[in-house]
Amino acid sequence: MTHRPAQFTDRKEAGEFLAKELAGYAGKKPVVVGLPRGGVVVAAEVAKGLGADLDVIMAGKLRAPYNPELAIGAVTEDGHAFLNDLAVRSLGVTDDYLDKEKSERLKTVTERLKLYRSVKKKVALGGRTVIIVDDGLATGSTMISAVQAARASGSATIIVAVPGGPQDTVDRLKTMDEIDEVVCPLVPEMFFAVSQLYLDFRQVEDDEVVRILKEYGG
């Protein structure tokens, strides 16, 4: 078994580590899909290690009122939304707020996807083994929405692969019928943010995602 560090140096190292953990899928011709933006950096290393196709899967975080860092759900590029019902109820989020937030986030997702698709055509997921990668988990809302989008696209097998996240979110993902395996090497006892998984957690910009997708072409 690969030695697990307390932290990863950066997203590239995290992706290299996940590629080793996922080596058993190399012969199954998987599609590795990254969640923009940071997840694409990790996914590129996984795809490289497995000799797999690389793509992106879009899911925009639905932001809580007065706290944009807190996710109350996510919306995918096709307009499907996943809501964290507990968060929505506890915060008293109104239907009007949700409708407006879904609309705004879908617009952002669509604009970003248009940029990415200008350099990389969508990889068909139907009947494929799909490995969904992000740079870490928090509430899991965005990942759950991405999983549901992948299943709706006809994925035969879905693996969630992330460098780390909180135990309750990992457990929640493992209960989902749509997910065949969850790979999450770092599960800190005290989890407070994805940034704690890394020494270098600099922000990833769209131009870096575009550069990575260009490398994979088509």
C-alpha positions as CSV (number, residue, x, y, z in Angstrom):
1,M,0.0,0.0,0.0
2,T,1.2,3.5,-0.9
3,H,2.5,5.5,2.1
4,R,0.0,8.2,2.9
5,P,1.4,11.7,3.7
6,A,-0.1,14.0,6.3
7,Q,-0.4,16.6,3.6
8,F,0.2,16.8,-0.1
9,T,2.7,19.3,-1.4
10,D,0.2,20.5,-4.1
11,R,-2.6,19.3,-6.4
12,K,-0.1,17.7,-8.8
13,E,1.4,15.4,-6.1
14,A,-2.2,14.6,-4.9
15,G,-3.1,13.5,-8.4
16,E,0.0,11.3,-8.8
17,F,-0.8,9.7,-5.4
18,L,-4.4,9.0,-6.5
19,A,-3.2,7.5,-9.8
20,K,-1.3,4.9,-7.8
21,E,-4.3,4.2,-5.7
22,L,-6.4,3.7,-8.8
23,A,-3.9,1.7,-10.8
24,G,-6.3,-1.3,-11.0
25,Y,-8.6,0.7,-13.3
26,A,-5.8,1.4,-15.9
27,G,-6.9,-1.6,-18.0
28,K,-10.5,-0.6,-18.1
29,K,-10.0,2.4,-20.3
30,P,-11.7,4.8,-17.9
31,V,-12.6,8.4,-18.4
32,V,-11.2,10.7,-15.8
33,V,-13.3,13.8,-15.3
34,G,-12.2,16.7,-13.2
35,L,-14.3,19.3,-11.4
36,P,-13.1,22.8,-12.4
37,R,-11.1,24.4,-11.5
38,G,-8.7,22.8,-8.9
39,G,-10.0,19.3,-9.6
40,V,-8.8,19.4,-13.2
41,V,-5.2,19.8,-12.1
42,V,-5.6,16.7,-9.9
43,A,-7.5,14.8,-12.6
44,A,-4.8,15.5,-15.3
45,E,-2.2,13.6,-13.2
46,V,-4.7,10.7,-12.6
47,A,-5.4,10.5,-16.3
48,K,-1.7,10.6,-17.1
49,G,-1.0,7.9,-14.6
50,L,-3.7,5.6,-15.9
51,G,-3.3,6.4,-19.6
52,A,-7.0,7.5,-19.6
53,D,-9.1,10.0,-21.4
54,L,-9.5,13.4,-19.6
55,D,-12.5,15.6,-19.5
56,V,-14.3,18.1,-17.2
57,I,-17.7,17.7,-15.6
58,M,-19.4,20.9,-14.5
59,A,-21.3,21.5,-11.2
60,G,-21.6,24.9,-9.8
61,K,-21.9,25.4,-6.1
62,L,-25.2,26.9,-4.9
63,R,-24.2,29.5,-2.3
64,A,-25.9,30.0,1.1
65,P,-27.4,33.5,1.7
66,Y,-24.9,35.8,3.4
67,N,-22.2,33.1,3.3
68,P,-21.0,32.4,-0.3
69,E,-18.4,29.9,0.9
70,L,-21.1,27.6,2.3
71,A,-22.6,25.2,-0.2
72,I,-26.3,24.5,0.1
73,G,-26.3,22.4,-3.1
74,A,-25.0,22.4,-6.7
75,V,-26.3,22.7,-10.3
76,T,-24.9,20.8,-13.3
77,E,-24.4,22.0,-16.8
78,D,-27.7,20.5,-17.9
79,G,-29.6,22.4,-15.3
80,H,-30.2,19.6,-12.8
81,A,-29.8,20.7,-9.2
82,F,-28.9,18.8,-6.0
83,L,-29.9,20.5,-2.7
84,N,-28.6,19.8,0.8
85,D,-32.1,19.7,2.3
86,L,-30.8,19.9,5.9
87,A,-28.8,23.1,5.1
88,V,-31.7,24.6,3.2
89,R,-34.1,24.0,6.1
90,S,-31.7,25.1,8.9
91,L,-30.9,28.3,7.1
92,G,-34.5,29.1,6.1
93,V,-33.6,29.5,2.5
94,T,-36.6,30.6,0.4
95,D,-37.7,29.2,-2.9
96,D,-37.3,32.6,-4.5
97,Y,-33.6,32.7,-3.4
98,L,-33.0,29.2,-4.6
99,D,-34.5,30.0,-8.1
100,K,-32.4,33.1,-8.4
101,E,-29.2,31.3,-7.2
102,K,-29.8,28.3,-9.6
103,S,-30.2,30.7,-12.5
104,E,-27.1,32.7,-11.7
105,R,-24.9,29.7,-11.1
106,L,-26.2,27.9,-14.3
107,K,-25.2,31.0,-16.3
108,T,-21.7,30.9,-14.8
109,V,-21.4,27.2,-15.4
110,T,-22.5,27.5,-19.0
111,E,-20.1,30.4,-19.8
112,R,-17.2,28.5,-18.3
113,L,-18.1,25.3,-20.1
114,K,-18.2,27.2,-23.4
115,L,-14.6,28.3,-22.8
116,Y,-13.5,24.7,-22.0
117,R,-15.4,23.2,-24.9
118,S,-13.7,25.6,-27.3
119,V,-10.5,23.6,-26.8
120,K,-11.7,20.1,-25.7
121,K,-14.7,18.3,-27.1
122,K,-16.9,16.4,-24.6
123,V,-16.0,12.8,-24.0
124,A,-19.0,10.5,-24.2
125,L,-19.5,8.7,-20.9
126,G,-22.1,6.2,-22.0
127,G,-21.1,2.6,-21.0
128,R,-17.7,3.8,-19.6
129,T,-15.9,3.6,-16.3
130,V,-15.9,7.2,-15.0
131,I,-13.5,8.5,-12.3
132,I,-14.7,11.8,-11.0
133,V,-11.9,13.8,-9.4
134,D,-11.9,17.0,-7.3
135,D,-9.1,18.5,-5.2
136,G,-11.0,17.7,-2.0
137,L,-14.4,17.3,-0.4
138,A,-16.2,19.6,2.0
139,T,-20.0,19.3,2.1
140,G,-20.0,17.0,-0.9
141,S,-22.8,18.9,-2.7
142,T,-20.9,19.6,-5.8
143,M,-19.5,16.1,-6.0
144,I,-23.0,14.6,-5.6
145,S,-24.3,16.7,-8.3
146,A,-21.5,15.7,-10.6
147,V,-22.1,12.0,-9.8
148,Q,-25.8,12.4,-10.7
149,A,-24.8,14.1,-14.0
150,A,-22.4,11.3,-14.8
151,R,-25.1,8.6,-14.1
152,A,-27.6,10.5,-16.3
153,S,-25.0,10.4,-19.1
154,G,-25.0,6.6,-19.0
155,S,-21.8,5.9,-17.1
156,A,-21.5,2.2,-16.4
157,T,-19.3,2.5,-13.3
158,I,-18.6,5.6,-11.2
159,I,-15.6,6.0,-8.9
160,V,-15.2,9.2,-6.8
161,A,-11.5,10.0,-6.2
162,V,-10.4,12.9,-4.1
163,P,-7.2,13.5,-2.0
164,G,-9.1,14.1,1.2
165,G,-12.2,15.2,3.0
166,P,-14.3,14.9,6.2
167,Q,-15.5,11.5,7.4
168,D,-19.2,12.3,7.3
169,T,-19.0,13.4,3.7
170,V,-17.1,10.3,2.7
171,D,-19.6,8.1,4.5
172,R,-22.5,9.9,2.8
173,L,-20.9,9.3,-0.7
174,K,-20.4,5.6,0.1
175,T,-24.1,5.2,0.7
176,M,-25.0,6.4,-2.8
177,D,-26.2,3.7,-5.1
178,E,-24.7,5.6,-8.1
179,I,-21.2,5.3,-6.7
180,D,-19.2,2.1,-7.0
181,E,-16.1,3.1,-5.1
182,V,-14.9,6.1,-3.1
183,V,-11.1,6.7,-2.9
184,C,-10.2,9.3,-0.3
185,P,-6.8,8.7,1.3
186,L,-6.7,11.6,3.8
187,V,-9.6,11.9,6.3
188,P,-8.4,14.3,9.0
189,E,-9.9,13.9,12.5
190,M,-10.5,17.6,12.6
191,F,-11.5,18.8,9.2
192,F,-12.1,22.5,8.6
193,A,-11.2,23.2,5.0
194,V,-9.9,21.6,1.8
195,S,-6.8,23.8,2.1
196,Q,-5.6,21.9,5.1
197,L,-4.9,18.9,2.8
198,Y,-2.1,20.9,1.0
199,L,1.0,22.9,1.7
200,D,0.4,24.9,-1.6
201,F,-3.3,25.5,-2.2
202,R,-3.0,28.4,-4.6
203,Q,-6.1,29.3,-6.6
204,V,-6.4,27.7,-10.1
205,E,-7.5,30.0,-12.9
206,D,-9.4,29.2,-16.1
207,D,-6.3,29.7,-18.3
208,E,-4.6,26.8,-16.4
209,V,-7.6,24.6,-17.0
210,V,-7.7,25.5,-20.7
211,R,-3.9,24.8,-21.0
212,I,-4.4,21.3,-19.4
213,L,-7.4,20.5,-21.7
214,K,-5.4,21.7,-24.8
215,E,-2.7,19.2,-23.9
216,Y,-5.3,16.4,-24.2
217,G,-6.7,17.9,-27.4
218,G,-9.7,16.8,-29.4
